[in-house]
Amino acid sequence: MSEFAQTASASKTKRPLVLAALVISMFMAAIEGTIVATAMPNIVGDLGGFSVYSWVFSAFLLMQAVTTLIYGKLSDLFGRKPIFLIGVVIFLTGSLLCGLATTMTMLVVFRVVQGLGAGAVQPIVTTIVGDMYTVEERSKIQGYLASVWGISSVVGPLLGGFIVRFSDWAWIFWMNIPLGIIGMIGVIIFFHEDVTKEKKSIDYLGSSLFFIAISALIVVLVQGGAAWAWTSPQILTLIGVFIIGALLFIWQETKATAPMMPLGIWNNKLITIANLATLTSGMMMIGLSSFLPTYVQAVMGYSAIVAGFTLCTMSIGWPISATIAGHLVLKIGFRPTAILGGIALGIGGLLFVFLDPDKGPVYAGISSFVVGVGMGLSSTTFIVSIQGSVDWKTRGVATSLNMFMRIIGSALGAAVLGGVLNMRMNQLMQDSVGAGSDIIDSSSTNALLDETMRSRLPENALVQLQDSLSTALHAVYIGLFAIGLITFALTLFFPKIERK
């Protein structure tokens, strides 16, 4: 579809009303991650099945990761509107079924359905914004979308706790239904687009190979070092499936008439650098989200509420800086704004290297806020510049590819930094055994996260455990700083964009 045709259809579109519908839809998908985490203890208490606890989250992440890019390509072929509506319908169907689940296994299966729909929501919403607004307007609107994620990170845990306290946990899923319906109605009525009536060529084989390869990779990253050893037959087999599937996918994309992911998109230096920096910043974000609450609770000895505060500051810094980035790219340009984001990520990582129990949660919260500032400056700059560097026919897949890189970065970061933590803790455990102490083991480390069990520990055992966990998490934060430096280095290679 030509840019002229897109502009013509945009004249019929009620942009403020469509934006409101998109924000509601984005909030629906964004809050799902944080609200479920709060309710999980109640869900496990009701359904049992603690052994598959992690798969309630992993199943959702897996399906979101493997479908994001596919939905992006389909939106380029058939238009944003039908693909968005299909995604929301699938998401709402999964939400309804999740609330009706009677076993943990059923819940995991229904979370797969929910993730299958969620893969369409964020990338298509962002792509529609790219279609409706000019580059100057996009920079500001992306700040609003980033605010949705920040607000959901703060509101999600509170709302989840409120629902399980005064109602049935099923409503954490069922509350999506009215939100999704409102979002769909707004897009159906007020969003108009003209899609050329030509025969569409769908890359079924490429999509299937991508699905298989990325599914194998995500399972490796989720299960490796946790449920299965890295050298186990299961992990080695899945790694083989990923490598073979990825090679066949690349081969197929060079042959396909309308490839699912046009490989030529990687020839664009701007897109390549932005996606690589998004991958590493995604690793940094998940490392902070996963391990900072543990440090504040287990090492510093504060409550879960205080731990949540230290993490919420990142969610506050992100939307604020994303909004500021919208103005900065117009004043100083994309490259300087991206570099500022890289600097903030590097500084944030460095602050965590110097984190110790004596500095307290306020220092941890400030450090988290600085990382959020870096995420907001860089992510907004990347997505707006990517959308401005491609035409309508590739904007969907280009936008989705950037989202996909963040998801893969999160999964990769959790695996790598989790591996660093486990390796350091195992080393400390072996050292304690060698020194004739049996205080430190995996079960006693878990006691640090339970206030009742922690209070029963002898004073010398408590101090030794906290020191050991602090040492292990310090290694994680060094890794976090290294990832921040890599992200900063990548922003230095971000090309200068001549504003038209």
Secondary structure, 3 states (H helix, E strand, C coil): CCHHHHHHHHCCCCHHHHHHHHHHHHHHHHHHHHHHHHHHHHHHHHHCCHHHCCHHHHHHHHHHHHHHHHHHHHHHHHCHHHHHHHHHHHHHHHHHHHHHCCCHHHHHHHHHHHHHHHHHHHHHHHHHHHHHCCHHHHHHHHHHHHHHHHHHHHHHHHHHHHHHHHCCCCHHHHCHHHHHHHHHHHHHHHCCCCCCCCCCCCCHHHHHHHHHHHHHHHHHHHHECCCECCCCHHHHHHHHHHHHHHHHHHHHHHHCCCCCCCHHHHHCHHHHHHHHHHHHHHHHHHHHHHHHHHHHHHHCCCCHHHHHHHHHHHHHHHHHHHHHHHHHHHHCCHHHHHHHHHHHHHHHHHHHHCCCHHHHHHHHHHHHHHHHHHHHHHHHHHHHHHHHCCCHHHHHHHHHHHHHHHHHHHHHHHHHHHHHHHHHHHHHHHHHHHCCCCCCCHHHHHHHHCHHHHHHCCHHHHHHHHHHHHHHHHHHHHHHHHHHHHHHHHHHCCCCCCCC
